[in-house]
Amino acid sequence: MTIAKTVLITGCSSGIGYATAIELKSRGHKLIASARKAEDVARLQQEGFTAIQLDLADSKSIKTAVKKALELSGNKIDVLFNNSGFGQPGAVEDLSREALRFQFETNVFGTQELTNLLIPVMRKQGHGRIIYNSSILGLVAMSYRGAYNASKYALEGLADTLRLELHGSNISVSLIEPGPILSKFRENSFTLYKQNINTENSFHKDTYKSMEDRLQKEGAAVPFTLPAKAVANKVTHAVESDCPKIHYYVTFPTYLFAYLKRLLPVSCLDNLLRRV
């Protein structure tokens, strides 16, 4: 029998966060779904979710959301699923300081600030589970995704360190490693690409043309793409299992490149990744 847990999820407006909220709610867990935009919060509430507003790029919003979540849950958060994040496309040499900072504000700084505010709550109640939504790009780097690669590598480092530091606390740390998943990720990335990348004056101008086609493509852009429910299933295991895993791989490419990174020399892996 599954014991109902109180779960706070970030980034529930669509995609992985939304699919996970639906799955966990259907299994009897007490969900607190969060979203950045007020209209998304209102929509989630209309659908029957307990929902709050949370912008990970804003410390005040994070503190307010934590206070509200604790009020709604009776000062108990069993599980935090750090799902919210986005990807800023573009060659590394074309990324401004501001674009890199904005990428890290949400994917890394805000995510960890939220986590740090909830760790004392979990210590006091004597248990907790922290789940980070990372990426295949937290395991291997791919061209023209430098800002996102770096943010996920940073998240992996924080999660690995936190796991060591929380040893003996009865607070587990798990990393979800999705590969290609059907969501609004590319749509959102294309918006940021247009805002922050000066394509006309870039050495990579010709390459960007094909990248734009991929970002605007409807449906799956690459083979082995899975629906968001595939990630929700892995998160469910991390929430409910007596022994949650440290790493949860999702999609064939993630399994493949995690294996190849251990097996191949770096130069060989680079040659392969340049073709992807």
ChimeraX attribute file (.defattr): number of C-alpha atoms within 10 A of each C-alpha:
attribute: neighborCount
match mode: 1-to-1
recipient: residues
	/A:1	3
	/A:2	9
	/A:3	8
	/A:4	16
	/A:5	18
	/A:6	21
	/A:7	25
	/A:8	26
	/A:9	23
	/A:10	26
	/A:11	26
	/A:12	24
	/A:13	22
	/A:14	16
	/A:15	20
	/A:16	27
	/A:17	27
	/A:18	22
	/A:19	19
	/A:20	27
	/A:21	29
	/A:22	17
	/A:23	17
	/A:24	22
	/A:25	16
	/A:26	11
	/A:27	13
	/A:28	13
	/A:29	18
	/A:30	20
	/A:31	24
	/A:32	24
	/A:33	28
	/A:34	29
	/A:35	25
	/A:36	19
	/A:37	14
	/A:38	14
	/A:39	12
	/A:40	19
	/A:41	22
	/A:42	16
	/A:43	13
	/A:44	21
	/A:45	14
	/A:46	11
	/A:47	10
	/A:48	9
	/A:49	19
	/A:50	18
	/A:51	26
	/A:52	25
	/A:53	22
	/A:54	26
	/A:55	21
	/A:56	27
	/A:57	19
	/A:58	13
	/A:59	16
	/A:60	11
	/A:61	17
	/A:62	21
	/A:63	16
	/A:64	14
	/A:65	19
	/A:66	20
	/A:67	13
	/A:68	16
	/A:69	23
	/A:70	16
	/A:71	11
	/A:72	15
	/A:73	16
	/A:74	9
	/A:75	15
	/A:76	19
	/A:77	26
	/A:78	23
	/A:79	24
	/A:80	24
	/A:81	26
	/A:82	24
	/A:83	23
	/A:84	25
	/A:85	22
	/A:86	20
	/A:87	21
	/A:88	27
	/A:89	29
	/A:90	25
	/A:91	18
	/A:92	13
	/A:93	11
	/A:94	18
	/A:95	20
	/A:96	12
	/A:97	9
	/A:98	10
	/A:99	19
	/A:100	17
	/A:101	15
	/A:102	16
	/A:103	21
	/A:104	23
	/A:105	20
	/A:106	20
	/A:107	26
	/A:108	23
	/A:109	21
	/A:110	22
	/A:111	24
	/A:112	19
	/A:113	16
	/A:114	21
	/A:115	19
	/A:116	12
	/A:117	14
	/A:118	20
	/A:119	19
	/A:120	11
	/A:121	17
	/A:122	22
	/A:123	14
	/A:124	11
	/A:125	14
	/A:126	12
	/A:127	16
	/A:128	26
	/A:129	22
	/A:130	25
	/A:131	25
	/A:132	26
	/A:133	24
	/A:134	30
	/A:135	23
	/A:136	25
	/A:137	21
	/A:138	20
	/A:139	17
	/A:140	18
	/A:141	18
	/A:142	16
	/A:143	14
	/A:144	20
	/A:145	16
	/A:146	21
	/A:147	23
	/A:148	25
	/A:149	24
	/A:150	19
	/A:151	26
	/A:152	28
	/A:153	21
	/A:154	18
	/A:155	24
	/A:156	22
	/A:157	13
	/A:158	14
	/A:159	21
	/A:160	15
	/A:161	12
	/A:162	16
	/A:163	18
	/A:164	11
	/A:165	10
	/A:166	14
	/A:167	11
	/A:168	9
	/A:169	14
	/A:170	14
	/A:171	19
	/A:172	22
	/A:173	24
	/A:174	24
	/A:175	24
	/A:176	25
	/A:177	25
	/A:178	27
	/A:179	22
	/A:180	22
	/A:181	23
	/A:182	19
	/A:183	17
	/A:184	14
	/A:185	17
	/A:186	22
	/A:187	14
	/A:188	14
	/A:189	18
	/A:190	20
	/A:191	13
	/A:192	17
	/A:193	21
	/A:194	14
	/A:195	11
	/A:196	17
	/A:197	19
	/A:198	13
	/A:199	17
	/A:200	10
	/A:201	9
	/A:202	14
	/A:203	12
	/A:204	15
	/A:205	13
	/A:206	11
	/A:207	13
	/A:208	20
	/A:209	11
	/A:210	10
	/A:211	16
	/A:212	15
	/A:213	12
	/A:214	15
	/A:215	18
	/A:216	13
	/A:217	12
	/A:218	11
	/A:219	12
	/A:220	15
	/A:221	16
	/A:222	10
	/A:223	10
	/A:224	12
	/A:225	19
	/A:226	18
	/A:227	16
	/A:228	20
	/A:229	19
	/A:230	18
	/A:231	25
	/A:232	23
	/A:233	16
	/A:234	20
	/A:235	25
	/A:236	16
	/A:237	14
	/A:238	26
	/A:239	26
	/A:240	17
	/A:241	11
	/A:242	8
	/A:243	10
	/A:244	19
	/A:245	15
	/A:246	15
	/A:247	16
	/A:248	20
	/A:249	20
	/A:250	23
	/A:251	20
	/A:252	15
	/A:253	17
	/A:254	21
	/A:255	16
	/A:256	12
	/A:257	20
	/A:258	15
	/A:259	11
	/A:260	16
	/A:261	15
	/A:262	10
	/A:263	11
	/A:264	12
	/A:265	10
	/A:266	12
	/A:267	9
	/A:268	12
	/A:269	16
	/A:270	15
	/A:271	10
	/A:272	12
	/A:273	14
	/A:274	10
	/A:275	8
	/A:276	8
